[in-house]
Amino acid sequence: MADATTAARTRIDRALADLERKILELKARPASAPPVSDDDLFAPRPDAARVAELEAAGRAASDALARAAEAVREVLDRQTPDDDVLEGELEGRSV
């Protein structure tokens, strides 16, 4: 148990030292300096495969929404004036 605790403490000490070093580096930079590539200490590193997967999922969702919107438009275009009258009568009735 002591070995695991010691190893965990060593990892925490190392992480804190890295964090302190990065903070000092960021504080030492002038405000006009360009941003540092890893200035977000807690952001995960981008994974190209994951980014491509998310972009593909976004395109698929966009296509599905476009198809759904078109289907709704078609249904609305097929409505006859009698449908609108019937809907108005149903809305006025209490159920």
Distance bins in CASP14 RR format, pairs under 12 A and 6 or more apart:
PFRMAT RR
TARGET T0000
AUTHOR 0000-0000-0000
RMODE 2
METHOD distances of the structure
MODEL  1
1 7 0 0 0 0 0 1 0 0 0 0 0
1 8 0 0 0 0 0 1 0 0 0 0 0
2 8 0 0 0 0 0 1 0 0 0 0 0
2 9 0 0 0 0 0 1 0 0 0 0 0
3 9 0 0 0 0 0 1 0 0 0 0 0
3 10 0 0 0 0 0 1 0 0 0 0 0
4 10 0 0 0 0 0 1 0 0 0 0 0
4 11 0 0 0 0 0 1 0 0 0 0 0
5 11 0 0 0 0 0 1 0 0 0 0 0
5 12 0 0 0 0 0 1 0 0 0 0 0
6 12 0 0 0 0 0 1 0 0 0 0 0
6 13 0 0 0 0 0 1 0 0 0 0 0
7 13 0 0 0 0 0 1 0 0 0 0 0
7 14 0 0 0 0 0 1 0 0 0 0 0
8 14 0 0 0 0 0 1 0 0 0 0 0
8 15 0 0 0 0 0 1 0 0 0 0 0
9 15 0 0 0 0 0 1 0 0 0 0 0
9 16 0 0 0 0 0 1 0 0 0 0 0
10 16 0 0 0 0 0 1 0 0 0 0 0
10 17 0 0 0 0 0 1 0 0 0 0 0
11 17 0 0 0 0 0 1 0 0 0 0 0
11 18 0 0 0 0 0 1 0 0 0 0 0
12 18 0 0 0 0 0 1 0 0 0 0 0
12 19 0 0 0 0 0 1 0 0 0 0 0
13 19 0 0 0 0 0 1 0 0 0 0 0
13 20 0 0 0 0 0 1 0 0 0 0 0
14 20 0 0 0 0 0 1 0 0 0 0 0
14 21 0 0 0 0 0 1 0 0 0 0 0
15 21 0 0 0 0 0 1 0 0 0 0 0
15 22 0 0 0 0 0 1 0 0 0 0 0
15 41 0 0 0 0 0 1 0 0 0 0 0
15 42 0 0 0 0 0 1 0 0 0 0 0
16 22 0 0 0 0 0 1 0 0 0 0 0
16 23 0 0 0 0 0 1 0 0 0 0 0
16 41 0 0 0 0 0 1 0 0 0 0 0
17 23 0 0 0 0 0 1 0 0 0 0 0
17 24 0 0 0 0 0 1 0 0 0 0 0
18 24 0 0 0 0 0 1 0 0 0 0 0
18 25 0 0 0 0 0 1 0 0 0 0 0
18 38 0 0 0 0 0 1 0 0 0 0 0
18 41 0 0 0 0 1 0 0 0 0 0 0
19 25 0 0 0 0 0 1 0 0 0 0 0
19 26 0 0 0 0 0 1 0 0 0 0 0
19 41 1 0 0 1 0 0 0 0 0 0 0
19 42 0 0 0 0 1 0 0 0 0 0 0
20 26 0 0 0 0 0 1 0 0 0 0 0
20 27 0 0 0 0 0 1 0 0 0 0 0
20 41 0 0 0 0 0 1 0 0 0 0 0
21 27 0 0 0 0 0 1 0 0 0 0 0
21 28 0 0 0 0 0 1 0 0 0 0 0
21 38 0 0 0 0 0 1 0 0 0 0 0
21 41 0 0 0 0 0 1 0 0 0 0 0
22 28 0 0 0 0 0 1 0 0 0 0 0
22 29 0 0 0 0 0 1 0 0 0 0 0
22 36 0 0 0 0 1 0 0 0 0 0 0
22 37 0 0 0 0 0 1 0 0 0 0 0
22 38 1 0 0 1 0 0 0 0 0 0 0
22 39 0 0 0 0 1 0 0 0 0 0 0
22 40 0 0 0 0 0 1 0 0 0 0 0
22 41 1 0 1 0 0 0 0 0 0 0 0
22 42 0 0 0 0 0 1 0 0 0 0 0
23 29 0 0 0 0 0 1 0 0 0 0 0
23 36 0 0 0 0 0 1 0 0 0 0 0
23 39 0 0 0 0 0 1 0 0 0 0 0
23 41 0 0 0 0 1 0 0 0 0 0 0
25 33 0 0 0 0 0 1 0 0 0 0 0
25 36 1 0 0 1 0 0 0 0 0 0 0
25 38 0 0 0 0 0 1 0 0 0 0 0
25 39 0 0 0 0 1 0 0 0 0 0 0
25 41 0 0 0 0 0 1 0 0 0 0 0
26 33 0 0 0 0 1 0 0 0 0 0 0
26 35 0 0 0 0 1 0 0 0 0 0 0
26 36 1 0 0 1 0 0 0 0 0 0 0
26 38 0 0 0 0 0 1 0 0 0 0 0
26 39 1 0 0 1 0 0 0 0 0 0 0
26 40 0 0 0 0 0 1 0 0 0 0 0
26 41 0 0 0 0 1 0 0 0 0 0 0
27 33 0 0 0 0 0 1 0 0 0 0 0
27 36 0 0 0 0 0 1 0 0 0 0 0
27 39 0 0 0 0 0 1 0 0 0 0 0
28 36 0 0 0 0 0 1 0 0 0 0 0
29 35 0 0 0 0 1 0 0 0 0 0 0
29 36 1 0 0 1 0 0 0 0 0 0 0
29 39 0 0 0 0 1 0 0 0 0 0 0
33 39 0 0 0 0 0 1 0 0 0 0 0
36 43 0 0 0 0 0 1 0 0 0 0 0
37 43 0 0 0 0 0 1 0 0 0 0 0
37 45 0 0 0 0 0 1 0 0 0 0 0
37 46 0 0 0 0 0 1 0 0 0 0 0
38 44 0 0 0 0 0 1 0 0 0 0 0
38 45 0 0 0 0 1 0 0 0 0 0 0
38 46 0 0 0 0 0 1 0 0 0 0 0
40 46 0 0 0 0 0 1 0 0 0 0 0
44 50 0 0 0 0 1 0 0 0 0 0 0
44 51 0 0 0 0 0 1 0 0 0 0 0
45 51 0 0 0 0 0 1 0 0 0 0 0
46 52 0 0 0 0 0 1 0 0 0 0 0
46 54 0 0 0 0 0 1 0 0 0 0 0
46 55 0 0 0 0 0 1 0 0 0 0 0
47 53 0 0 0 0 1 0 0 0 0 0 0
47 54 0 0 0 0 1 0 0 0 0 0 0
48 54 0 0 0 0 0 1 0 0 0 0 0
48 55 0 0 0 0 0 1 0 0 0 0 0
49 55 0 0 0 0 0 1 0 0 0 0 0
49 56 0 0 0 0 0 1 0 0 0 0 0
50 56 0 0 0 0 0 1 0 0 0 0 0
50 57 0 0 0 0 0 1 0 0 0 0 0
51 57 0 0 0 0 0 1 0 0 0 0 0
51 58 0 0 0 0 0 1 0 0 0 0 0
52 58 0 0 0 0 0 1 0 0 0 0 0
52 59 0 0 0 0 0 1 0 0 0 0 0
53 59 0 0 0 0 0 1 0 0 0 0 0
53 60 0 0 0 0 0 1 0 0 0 0 0
54 60 0 0 0 0 0 1 0 0 0 0 0
54 61 0 0 0 0 0 1 0 0 0 0 0
55 61 0 0 0 0 0 1 0 0 0 0 0
55 62 0 0 0 0 0 1 0 0 0 0 0
56 62 0 0 0 0 0 1 0 0 0 0 0
56 63 0 0 0 0 0 1 0 0 0 0 0
57 63 0 0 0 0 0 1 0 0 0 0 0
57 64 0 0 0 0 0 1 0 0 0 0 0
58 64 0 0 0 0 1 0 0 0 0 0 0
58 65 0 0 0 0 1 0 0 0 0 0 0
58 66 0 0 0 0 0 1 0 0 0 0 0
59 65 0 0 0 0 0 1 0 0 0 0 0
59 66 0 0 0 0 0 1 0 0 0 0 0
60 66 0 0 0 0 0 1 0 0 0 0 0
60 67 0 0 0 0 0 1 0 0 0 0 0
61 67 0 0 0 0 0 1 0 0 0 0 0
61 68 0 0 0 0 0 1 0 0 0 0 0
62 68 0 0 0 0 0 1 0 0 0 0 0
62 69 0 0 0 0 0 1 0 0 0 0 0
63 69 0 0 0 0 0 1 0 0 0 0 0
63 70 0 0 0 0 0 1 0 0 0 0 0
64 70 0 0 0 0 0 1 0 0 0 0 0
64 71 0 0 0 0 0 1 0 0 0 0 0
65 71 0 0 0 0 0 1 0 0 0 0 0
65 72 0 0 0 0 0 1 0 0 0 0 0
66 72 0 0 0 0 0 1 0 0 0 0 0
66 73 0 0 0 0 0 1 0 0 0 0 0
67 73 0 0 0 0 0 1 0 0 0 0 0
67 74 0 0 0 0 0 1 0 0 0 0 0
68 74 0 0 0 0 0 1 0 0 0 0 0
68 75 0 0 0 0 0 1 0 0 0 0 0
69 75 0 0 0 0 0 1 0 0 0 0 0
69 76 0 0 0 0 0 1 0 0 0 0 0
70 76 0 0 0 0 0 1 0 0 0 0 0
70 77 0 0 0 0 0 1 0 0 0 0 0
71 77 0 0 0 0 0 1 0 0 0 0 0
71 78 0 0 0 0 0 1 0 0 0 0 0
72 78 0 0 0 0 0 1 0 0 0 0 0
72 79 0 0 0 0 0 1 0 0 0 0 0
73 79 0 0 0 0 0 1 0 0 0 0 0
75 83 0 0 0 0 0 1 0 0 0 0 0
76 83 0 0 0 0 1 0 0 0 0 0 0
76 84 0 0 0 0 0 1 0 0 0 0 0
77 83 0 0 0 0 0 1 0 0 0 0 0
79 85 0 0 0 0 0 1 0 0 0 0 0
79 86 0 0 0 0 0 1 0 0 0 0 0
79 87 0 0 0 0 1 0 0 0 0 0 0
80 86 0 0 0 0 1 0 0 0 0 0 0
80 87 0 0 0 0 0 1 0 0 0 0 0
81 87 0 0 0 0 0 1 0 0 0 0 0
81 88 0 0 0 0 0 1 0 0 0 0 0
82 88 0 0 0 0 0 1 0 0 0 0 0
82 89 0 0 0 0 0 1 0 0 0 0 0
83 89 0 0 0 0 0 1 0 0 0 0 0
83 90 0 0 0 0 0 1 0 0 0 0 0
84 90 0 0 0 0 0 1 0 0 0 0 0
84 91 0 0 0 0 0 1 0 0 0 0 0
85 91 0 0 0 0 0 1 0 0 0 0 0
85 92 0 0 0 0 0 1 0 0 0 0 0
86 92 0 0 0 0 0 1 0 0 0 0 0
86 93 0 0 0 0 0 1 0 0 0 0 0
87 93 0 0 0 0 0 1 0 0 0 0 0
END
